[in-house]
């Protein structure tokens, strides 16, 4: 008598139970019901567990990866370049006279830098939950369009209050950016492939630094009826709006629905992610995963890393041009001086920060090169993003952990500018020391994370011994990393 679908479901359920999973009440069942309610959206492509075994030639997989890379990476990369250019537009506006034109005084410029992240902070959780419920590519495109729209409106501002409100709204629109880029990377790439891909699209940060300087220099030469800083907001905002439309049209929502892949390519794209044990996507909010996220020490580690990793960013991205201008260069040349930043992206940040502290202010060129050395925090943050998406399973739990990581990101960026005291310009001693202390804390937290994850992997290996682990049974059950004993942490 042929084996029925129910018999297969019972067999798979027994395999799951043999893994000693915690009694959460949310066990994965490979059935039509679980496909619609509890499992990952990837299950829509497979009738049963046996379908997960697709014979694939290595060359066929390489061809598929190239096809994915050629679409996904450029789309995210350009987004990330605009993401950086957008945030630093205020920095370039500062050297083109916005502080004088709007009569900004005291800490008002620092508040404008931070209000962007207050908007980001306020909308972090709602936007992450909306990303889970809505088509991801289209939602990202809409938000990019809106942040460009709010940026254009800033050109019309004549007061601190109106500019502050628009900065906060722009921050809210950008709150989906990094989390969505991470979810997209997780949907398309194995855990071994993720760090390189995140590194590639994060490198566009450097492209944004270079292009931001070039655009600022070019816009500074516009001799129109408006002040140069108003053109800065108008032109860069318009470019963001255009790119938002491009993203909405071309960014696929997931491998399951991607129009640029045929049926076999979709199945291969999903099947090759089995080993991740993190799934692709689930559209249902699961309260127990929210609770688990907040009882997992990793969440607090990533929050701390988000804070200390971005206190330097909050200061440098908004005060960098002012620091350089203090070296004695002209206003227009200052917009170009950040272009070489991309060439030394991996140089040690702490060494540069100490240089800014102790190199005499008379040595303009020496201090400028020390400033250039403050860039590697970007590389460190790339690896933090990679660690987060690779070490968190369960879609709702990933969404929550994403949100908390970027709460830390916002907190760091909000706090960062306030270490740069007006009366300490252009040396900003306190701001430079904030970078040094933050990165030293970052080192300690990263070592702690490494120790904890290594111990947990050893514990799981001891429980399971050397027996075969059936990855098919748990790959797309939308299980959390705590529930799924097949899951192994990477560090």
Secondary structure as UniProt FT lines:
FT   HELIX           5..17
FT   TURN            18..20
FT   HELIX           32..36
FT   TURN            37..38
FT   HELIX           41..45
FT   HELIX           49..52
FT   HELIX           58..95
FT   TURN            96..97
FT   HELIX           98..101
FT   TURN            102..103
FT   TURN            106..107
FT   HELIX           108..133
FT   HELIX           136..153
FT   HELIX           154..156
FT   HELIX           160..174
FT   TURN            175..176
FT   HELIX           177..188
FT   HELIX           191..220
FT   HELIX           228..250
FT   TURN            255..257
FT   TURN            259..260
FT   HELIX           263..271
FT   TURN            272..273
FT   HELIX           274..276
FT   HELIX           287..294
FT   HELIX           297..308
FT   TURN            309..310
FT   HELIX           311..325
FT   TURN            326..328
FT   HELIX           331..336
FT   TURN            337..338
FT   HELIX           339..344
FT   TURN            345..346
FT   HELIX           349..358
FT   TURN            361..362
FT   HELIX           364..372
FT   HELIX           373..375
FT   HELIX           377..390
FT   HELIX           395..416
FT   HELIX           417..419
FT   HELIX           422..424
FT   TURN            425..427
FT   HELIX           429..464
FT   TURN            465..466
FT   HELIX           471..474
FT   TURN            475..476
FT   TURN            481..483
FT   TURN            485..486
//
